Amino acid sequence: MSRRADVAVVGLGAAGSAAILALARRGIQVIGFDRYSPPHQFGSTHGRSRVIREAYYESPVYVPLVRRAYQLWEALQRDSGQRLLWQTGGLMIGRPDGQLLTGSERSARAHGLPFELLGAAEIRRRFPALRPDPGEMGLLEPRAGFLDPEVCVSSALQLAVRAGAVLDLDTEVTSWRRSGAGLALATSRGAVECGTAILSAGPWLPGLISDSVIPLEVERQVMYWFKPEHNPEMFLADRLPVFIWEWERDRLFYGIPDHGAGLKVARHHDGAVASPDRVDRTVGPVEIAAMRTLLRTRIPDAGGQPIDAATCLYTNTPDHHFVLGALPGEPRVLLASACSGHGFKFASVIGEILSDMAMGEVPAFDLKPFRPDRFASPPNPLSRGAGEGARG
């Protein structure tokens, strides 16, 4: 005999944990599934820290979303009693005509965000760990910082259970189908019926939908933590902002200051296509050496001994923008995934949006650029071919 819920959430990482909390707090009968026990290390929601920033170089359309996300992260921090958010400021560095600086300034001016433009010499003076080239400059925004993804997810899930949600962990959802006025989910622990399903399965989403409807690609990424070779105090979270650096045209790496585990750095969108169940999760000496070489050109004191390294997975759309809304042809299936490597900061507000959608309400944001059916329509106005960047 199958179980039943009003809403089923498939995947309890960043977006799924926020969605199940928002639904449970509205008194909805909701059940959540994850093939592992989140927070875990197998998808996209791990790594001890994730950047949050407002001057969004990808497009100004993201700024209202991240502003609301800040409010909801602060509420989750208060409700859980756990430290989730550190505000260090954020520094975007690159050539004045690069996508990172031009896009960040465009968003900041469009929404009246506070920011400073710094020349290379001023960056070196204020943040002596960083060594920009003379032709580079930076945009400094004061409210940026980082979130602890593991604690964010665990806090949301604990509060969701307290509010009445049911969690089926270590349970794989293998398929779904229409069933009467609702849906039937096949899981590794039996069938479940629901009125609405939210698919927030990250890199496992392609296995639950047809790639002819939404073309998705999973990408292997590597995160590194280094012990600074010299002047370790310059890398602490009270001395160094989070940063993104366009070190070559359209090539980015980012860094998060040391708050107990070393300086975290990673190149962005520089990985191989992968499968979440067959990805190589080892990080070899050649990869580590390449990251150290890059650091020595821009942050020379940072390239000490590696403390740790881990893989993470991006689920990418062709335009590197989100998928958020109903599956084409099936309004009872809501998609929240394919965040293309820049979605964690938005998870809190995405959960709220999914809750509204599941209840038949219209969210208070412009979500047209993220519609799942856009790949069968004229080109997305936010696509990189239209002059926007991919991420940060």
C-alpha positions as CSV (number, residue, x, y, z in Angstrom):
1,M,0.0,0.0,0.0
2,S,1.5,3.3,-1.1
3,R,1.9,6.3,1.2
4,R,0.5,9.7,0.3
5,A,1.5,13.3,0.8
6,D,0.3,16.6,-0.6
7,V,3.9,17.4,-1.8
8,A,7.0,15.3,-2.3
9,V,10.4,16.9,-2.5
10,V,13.0,14.8,-4.3
11,G,16.5,15.8,-3.3
12,L,17.2,17.5,0.1
13,G,20.3,19.6,-0.6
14,A,20.2,23.4,-0.9
15,A,16.9,24.0,-2.6
16,G,15.1,20.9,-1.4
17,S,15.9,21.5,2.3
18,A,14.6,25.1,2.0
19,A,11.5,24.0,0.1
20,I,10.5,21.3,2.6
21,L,10.9,23.7,5.5
22,A,8.8,26.4,3.8
23,L,6.1,23.9,3.0
24,A,6.0,22.2,6.5
25,R,5.7,25.6,8.1
26,R,2.6,26.2,6.0
27,G,1.0,23.1,7.4
28,I,1.4,21.1,4.2
29,Q,1.7,17.3,4.4
30,V,5.1,17.0,2.8
31,I,7.6,14.2,2.5
32,G,11.2,14.5,1.4
33,F,13.5,12.0,-0.2
34,D,17.3,11.9,-0.6
35,R,19.4,9.0,-1.8
36,Y,21.9,9.8,0.9
37,S,21.6,11.5,4.3
38,P,22.1,15.2,3.8
39,P,24.2,17.1,4.3
40,H,26.5,14.8,2.3
41,Q,29.5,15.0,0.0
42,F,28.1,13.5,-3.2
43,G,26.3,16.4,-4.9
44,S,26.6,20.1,-4.9
45,T,25.8,21.2,-1.4
46,H,29.0,20.8,0.6
47,G,32.4,22.4,1.0
48,R,32.2,24.3,4.3
49,S,31.5,27.6,2.6
50,R,29.6,29.2,-0.3
51,V,29.8,32.8,-1.5
52,I,26.9,35.1,-1.2
53,R,27.0,38.4,-3.0
54,E,24.6,41.1,-4.3
55,A,26.3,42.9,-7.2
56,Y,25.5,40.0,-9.4
57,Y,27.5,40.1,-12.6
58,E,25.4,37.5,-14.3
59,S,22.4,39.8,-14.6
60,P,20.6,42.4,-12.5
61,V,17.5,40.1,-12.5
62,Y,19.2,38.1,-9.7
63,V,19.5,41.0,-7.3
64,P,15.9,41.0,-5.9
65,L,16.2,37.3,-5.3
66,V,19.5,37.5,-3.4
67,R,18.2,40.4,-1.3
68,R,15.3,38.2,-0.1
69,A,17.7,35.3,0.3
70,Y,19.7,37.3,2.8
71,Q,16.5,38.0,4.9
72,L,15.6,34.3,4.9
73,W,19.2,33.1,5.8
74,E,19.2,35.5,8.7
75,A,15.8,34.2,9.8
76,L,17.1,30.6,9.6
77,Q,20.2,31.5,11.5
78,R,18.0,33.1,14.2
79,D,15.5,30.2,14.3
80,S,18.2,27.5,14.4
81,G,20.6,29.1,16.8
82,Q,23.4,28.2,14.4
83,R,25.9,30.5,12.8
84,L,25.2,30.3,9.0
85,L,26.4,33.6,7.6
86,W,29.6,35.6,7.7
87,Q,29.7,39.0,6.0
88,T,33.3,39.8,5.0
89,G,32.7,42.0,2.0
90,G,33.2,40.8,-1.5
91,L,35.9,41.9,-4.1
92,M,35.5,41.3,-7.8
93,I,38.8,41.6,-9.6
94,G,39.7,41.8,-13.3
95,R,40.2,43.9,-16.3
96,P,37.9,47.0,-16.5
97,D,36.3,45.7,-19.7
98,G,35.9,42.1,-18.5
99,Q,32.6,40.4,-17.9
100,L,33.1,40.2,-14.1
101,L,33.6,44.0,-13.5
102,T,31.2,45.3,-16.1
103,G,28.4,43.0,-15.0
104,S,28.9,43.6,-11.3
105,E,28.8,47.3,-11.8
106,R,25.8,47.1,-14.0
107,S,23.8,45.2,-11.3
108,A,25.0,47.5,-8.5
109,R,24.0,50.6,-10.4
110,A,20.7,49.2,-11.5
111,H,19.6,48.4,-7.9
112,G,21.4,51.2,-6.0
113,L,23.8,48.9,-4.2
114,P,26.7,50.4,-2.3
115,F,30.1,49.6,-3.9
116,E,33.6,51.0,-4.3
117,L,35.9,50.8,-7.4
118,L,39.5,50.2,-6.4
119,G,42.6,50.4,-8.5
120,A,45.3,47.7,-8.3
121,A,47.5,49.7,-5.9
122,E,44.6,50.3,-3.6
123,I,43.7,46.6,-3.6
124,R,47.2,45.8,-2.6
125,R,47.2,48.4,0.2
126,R,43.9,47.3,1.7
127,F,44.2,43.6,1.1
128,P,48.0,42.9,1.0
129,A,47.4,39.1,0.4
130,L,46.2,40.0,-3.1
131,R,48.6,40.9,-6.0
132,P,46.5,42.2,-8.9
133,D,48.3,43.2,-12.1
134,P,48.6,47.0,-12.7
135,G,45.9,46.9,-15.4
136,E,43.4,45.2,-13.1
137,M,40.9,46.8,-10.8
138,G,38.3,45.7,-8.3
139,L,34.7,46.3,-7.3
140,L,34.2,46.0,-3.5
141,E,30.7,45.4,-2.2
142,P,30.2,45.5,1.6
143,R,27.4,43.0,2.2
144,A,29.0,40.0,0.5
145,G,30.3,37.0,2.5
146,F,29.9,33.3,2.8
147,L,27.4,30.7,4.1
148,D,28.1,27.3,5.7
149,P,26.3,25.0,3.4
150,E,26.3,21.9,5.6
151,V,24.9,23.8,8.6
152,C,22.4,25.6,6.4
153,V,21.0,22.3,5.1
154,S,21.0,20.4,8.5
155,S,19.4,23.4,10.2
156,A,16.6,23.6,7.6
157,L,15.9,19.9,7.8
158,Q,15.8,19.8,11.6
159,L,13.3,22.7,11.6
160,A,11.2,21.0,8.9
161,V,10.9,17.8,10.9
162,R,9.9,19.9,13.9
163,A,7.2,21.5,11.8
164,G,5.8,18.1,10.7
165,A,7.7,17.1,7.6
166,V,8.6,13.5,7.0
167,L,12.1,12.6,5.7
168,D,12.9,9.4,3.8
169,L,16.7,9.5,3.8
170,D,18.9,6.9,2.0
171,T,16.0,6.5,-0.3
172,E,16.3,6.8,-4.1
173,V,13.4,8.0,-6.2
174,T,13.8,6.0,-9.4
175,S,10.9,7.3,-11.5
176,W,7.6,9.1,-11.4
177,R,4.4,8.9,-13.5
178,R,0.9,10.5,-13.6
179,S,-1.7,8.8,-11.4
180,G,-5.2,10.1,-11.5
181,A,-5.2,13.7,-10.4
182,G,-1.7,13.4,-8.9
183,L,1.6,11.6,-9.3
184,A,3.0,8.3,-8.3
185,L,6.7,8.0,-7.3
186,A,8.6,4.8,-7.4
187,T,11.3,4.7,-4.6
188,S,13.7,2.2,-3.3
189,R,11.4,1.8,-0.3
190,G,8.1,1.5,-2.1
191,A,5.6,3.7,-3.8
192,V,4.4,7.2,-2.8
193,E,1.5,9.2,-4.1
194,C,1.4,13.0,-4.1
195,G,-0.4,15.9,-5.6
196,T,2.8,17.8,-6.5
197,A,6.4,16.8,-6.8
198,I,9.4,19.1,-6.5
199,L,12.4,17.7,-8.3
200,S,15.5,19.3,-6.7
201,A,17.8,16.5,-7.2
202,G,20.8,18.4,-8.5
203,P,23.1,16.3,-10.6
204,W,20.6,13.4,-10.5
205,L,17.9,15.6,-12.1
206,P,18.8,14.5,-15.7
207,G,17.9,10.9,-14.7
208,L,14.4,12.1,-13.7
209,I,13.5,14.1,-16.8
210,S,14.1,13.9,-20.5
211,D,17.1,15.8,-21.8
212,S,15.0,16.5,-24.9
213,V,12.9,18.8,-22.8
214,I,15.7,20.4,-20.8
215,P,19.3,19.9,-21.9
216,L,21.5,19.5,-18.8
217,E,25.1,18.6,-18.3
218,V,26.9,17.6,-15.1
219,E,30.4,19.1,-14.6
220,R,33.1,17.9,-12.2
221,Q,34.6,20.7,-10.1
222,V,37.4,20.7,-7.5
223,M,37.6,22.8,-4.4
224,Y,41.0,23.3,-2.6
225,W,42.0,24.5,0.9
226,F,45.6,25.8,1.3
227,K,47.6,26.7,4.3
228,P,49.2,30.1,3.6
229,E,52.9,29.9,3.1
230,H,53.5,33.3,4.7
231,N,51.5,35.9,6.7
232,P,48.6,33.7,7.6
233,E,46.9,36.5,9.4
234,M,46.2,38.3,6.1
235,F,43.9,35.4,5.0
236,L,41.6,35.4,8.0
237,A,37.9,36.2,7.6
238,D,38.3,39.5,9.4
239,R,41.1,40.7,7.1
240,L,40.2,39.3,3.7
241,P,36.9,39.5,1.7
242,V,35.5,36.8,-0.4
243,F,36.7,37.3,-3.9
244,I,36.2,36.4,-7.5
245,W,39.0,36.9,-10.0
246,E,38.8,37.0,-13.8
247,W,42.4,36.2,-14.3
248,E,42.1,35.7,-18.0
249,R,39.2,36.7,-20.4
250,D,36.1,34.7,-19.3
251,R,38.2,32.5,-16.9
252,L,37.4,32.9,-13.2
253,F,38.6,31.6,-9.9
254,Y,37.2,32.4,-6.5
255,G,38.4,32.4,-2.9
256,I,36.9,32.4,0.6
257,P,39.0,33.5,3.6
258,D,40.3,31.2,6.3
259,H,37.8,30.6,9.1
260,G,39.4,27.5,10.5
261,A,40.1,25.2,7.5
262,G,42.5,27.3,5.4
263,L,42.0,29.5,2.4
264,K,39.5,28.0,0.1
265,V,40.0,28.4,-3.7
266,A,38.6,26.9,-6.9
267,R,38.4,27.6,-10.6
268,H,34.9,28.1,-11.9
269,H,33.5,26.2,-14.9
270,D,36.9,24.5,-15.6
271,G,35.9,20.8,-15.2
272,A,35.1,17.8,-17.2
273,V,31.6,16.4,-18.0
274,A,30.8,13.7,-15.5
275,S,28.1,11.4,-14.1
276,P,27.2,11.8,-10.4
277,D,27.4,8.0,-9.9
278,R,30.7,7.5,-11.7
279,V,32.6,10.7,-11.2
280,D,36.2,10.5,-10.1
281,R,36.2,11.9,-6.6
282,T,40.0,11.8,-6.1
283,V,42.0,14.9,-6.6
284,G,45.4,14.2,-7.9
285,P,48.8,16.0,-7.5
286,V,48.6,17.4,-11.1
287,E,45.4,19.2,-10.2
288,I,46.7,20.5,-7.0
289,A,50.0,21.7,-8.6
290,A,48.0,23.6,-11.3
291,M,46.0,25.4,-8.6
292,R,49.1,26.3,-6.7
293,T,50.7,27.7,-9.9
294,L,47.7,30.0,-10.4
295,L,47.8,31.2,-6.8
296,R,51.5,32.1,-7.1
297,T,50.6,34.5,-9.9
298,R,47.9,36.4,-8.0
299,I,48.2,35.4,-4.3
300,P,51.8,34.4,-3.8
301,D,51.6,33.8,0.0
302,A,48.7,31.4,-0.4
303,G,50.4,28.6,-2.2
304,G,51.6,26.7,0.8
305,Q,50.8,23.1,1.6
306,P,47.3,21.8,0.5
307,I,45.2,21.1,3.6
308,D,42.3,19.4,1.7
309,A,40.6,19.0,-1.7
310,A,37.2,17.8,-2.6
311,T,35.1,17.4,-5.7
312,C,31.7,19.0,-6.3
313,L,29.2,18.8,-9.1
314,Y,27.7,21.6,-11.2
315,T,24.5,20.8,-13.1
316,N,24.6,23.2,-16.0
317,T,22.1,24.6,-18.5
318,P,23.2,25.8,-21.9
319,D,22.9,29.4,-20.8
320,H,24.2,28.8,-17.3
321,H,21.0,30.2,-15.7
322,F,18.6,28.5,-13.4
323,V,15.7,26.1,-14.1
324,L,12.8,27.1,-11.8
325,G,9.2,26.3,-12.6
326,A,6.9,23.6,-13.9
327,L,8.2,20.8,-16.1
328,P,6.9,21.5,-19.7
329,G,3.7,19.6,-20.2
330,E,3.3,18.6,-16.5
331,P,2.3,21.4,-14.1
332,R,2.3,19.0,-11.1
333,V,6.1,18.6,-11.4
334,L,8.2,21.5,-10.3
335,L,11.9,21.8,-11.1
336,A,14.5,23.6,-9.0
337,S,17.9,22.7,-10.2
338,A,20.6,23.2,-12.8
339,C,21.9,26.2,-10.9
340,S,25.1,26.0,-13.0
341,G,27.4,26.5,-10.0
342,H,26.0,29.7,-8.6
343,G,22.8,28.7,-6.9
344,F,23.5,28.0,-3.2
345,K,23.2,31.6,-2.1
346,F,19.6,31.6,-3.5
347,A,18.5,28.4,-1.8
348,S,16.5,30.0,0.9
349,V,14.4,32.2,-1.4
350,I,14.1,29.3,-4.0
351,G,12.5,27.3,-1.2
352,E,10.0,30.0,-0.6
353,I,9.3,30.3,-4.3
354,L,8.7,26.6,-4.6
355,S,6.3,26.6,-1.7
356,D,4.3,29.3,-3.4
357,M,4.3,27.5,-6.7
358,A,3.2,24.2,-5.0
359,M,0.3,26.1,-3.4
360,G,-0.8,27.6,-6.7
361,E,0.4,31.1,-5.8
362,V,2.3,33.5,-8.0
363,P,5.8,34.2,-6.6
364,A,6.8,37.9,-6.1
365,F,9.7,37.8,-8.5
366,D,10.5,37.9,-12.2
367,L,11.1,34.3,-13.0
368,K,10.6,34.4,-16.8
369,P,14.4,34.0,-17.5
370,F,14.4,30.7,-15.5
371,R,11.4,29.1,-17.1
372,P,12.0,25.4,-17.9
373,D,10.4,25.7,-21.3
374,R,12.8,28.4,-22.5
375,F,15.0,26.0,-24.4
376,A,12.2,25.3,-26.8
377,S,11.5,29.0,-27.3
378,P,13.4,32.0,-28.7
379,P,16.8,32.6,-27.0
380,N,16.9,33.6,-23.4
381,P,17.6,37.3,-23.1
382,L,20.0,36.5,-20.3
383,S,22.0,34.0,-22.4
384,R,25.8,34.6,-22.7
385,G,25.3,35.1,-26.4
386,A,23.3,38.2,-25.5
387,G,26.3,39.6,-23.5
388,E,25.8,38.2,-20.0
389,G,28.3,36.2,-18.0
390,A,27.8,32.7,-16.8
391,R,28.5,32.9,-13.0
392,G,30.6,34.1,-10.2
